[in-house]
Amino acid sequence: MTPKHIPLRTCVHCQQVRPKRELIRIVRTPEGAIEIDEKGKAAGRGAYLCRNRACWEGAIARQRLDYALKTTLSPADKERLLTYSQQLPYDNRE
């Protein structure tokens, strides 16, 4: 029996490669809205972040999410993403 394929993705901030399910996907929908895609299935351009606040704060501050999603995040989008990240543990691995 062959082992099951596990899709890997890279965090846009720390560049660590992890199984897709361990990361959280941020998606720019075809309409241009920025959403947190918990299930990883939403249509649109996606970027992945680790499940820790340091990666979220760093990716937003250094505009890595803007680059990965090929858009400019609005202040409201940034605020919403930072608010979401407050529930995540703070694990600074840099």
SULKATA-V655211 format. One record per residue. N is the residue number from 1. PHI is phi in whole degrees, -180 to 180 (* if undefined). OMEGA is omega in radians with two decimals (none if undefined). D_CENTER is the distance of its C-alpha to the mean C-alpha in Angstrom with 1 decimal. Layout:
<<N;PHI;OMEGA;D_CENTER> <N;PHI;OMEGA;D_CENTER>>
This chain:
<<1;*;-3.14;33.4> <2;-85;3.12;30.4> <3;-67;-3.13;27.2> <4;-69;3.11;24.4> <5;-68;3.10;21.8> <6;-111;3.13;18.4> <7;-66;3.14;15.6> <8;-110;3.08;13.6> <9;-138;-3.10;10.2> <10;-114;3.06;9.4> <11;-67;-3.10;6.8> <12;-70;3.13;7.0> <13;-95;-3.03;8.6> <14;-88;3.10;11.0> <15;64;3.12;11.4> <16;-83;3.13;12.2> <17;-89;-3.11;12.7> <18;-140;3.02;12.4> <19;-59;-3.08;13.2> <20;-50;-3.08;10.7> <21;-68;3.13;11.7> <22;-84;-3.10;10.8> <23;-109;3.09;7.0> <24;-111;-3.10;5.0> <25;-94;2.99;4.4> <26;-107;-3.06;4.5> <27;-126;2.95;8.0> <28;-100;-3.09;10.9> <29;-69;3.09;13.9> <30;-56;3.11;17.2> <31;-82;3.11;18.5> <32;99;3.13;16.0> <33;-77;3.09;14.4> <34;-101;-3.10;10.8> <35;-134;3.01;9.9> <36;-91;-3.05;7.8> <37;-105;-3.08;8.7> <38;-60;-3.07;9.8> <39;-85;3.11;12.1> <40;75;-3.06;10.2> <41;-119;-3.05;13.3> <42;-66;3.12;13.1> <43;-73;3.09;14.7> <44;130;-3.13;13.2> <45;-82;-3.06;11.1> <46;-115;3.02;7.6> <47;-140;-3.07;4.9> <48;-115;3.08;3.3> <49;-132;3.08;3.3> <50;-63;3.10;6.8> <51;-87;3.02;8.6> <52;-144;-3.01;10.3> <53;-62;-3.11;10.9> <54;-60;3.13;11.9> <55;-67;-3.14;8.6> <56;-64;-3.11;7.3> <57;-64;-3.14;10.8> <58;-66;-3.12;11.2> <59;-65;3.14;8.5> <60;-75;-3.11;9.9> <61;-65;-3.09;13.4> <62;-94;3.09;13.5> <63;59;3.11;12.2> <64;-73;3.07;9.9> <65;-68;3.11;7.5> <66;-55;-3.10;10.9> <67;-65;-3.09;12.0> <68;-65;-3.11;9.4> <69;-90;-3.12;9.8> <70;54;3.12;13.5> <71;-155;3.01;14.1> <72;-113;-3.14;14.8> <73;-70;3.09;13.0> <74;-77;3.07;15.9> <75;-56;3.13;16.8> <76;-67;3.10;16.5> <77;-63;-3.14;12.9> <78;-60;-3.13;12.2> <79;-63;-3.14;14.4> <80;-64;3.13;13.0> <81;-67;3.11;9.4> <82;-66;3.09;11.5> <83;-63;3.10;13.7> <84;-61;-3.07;11.3> <85;-68;-3.12;10.3> <86;-63;3.14;14.1> <87;-82;-3.10;14.5> <88;-88;3.10;12.5> <89;-68;3.11;14.8> <90;-95;-3.10;15.2> <91;-132;-3.08;15.4> <92;-88;-3.08;16.0> <93;-103;-3.08;16.3> <94;-75;none;16.8>>
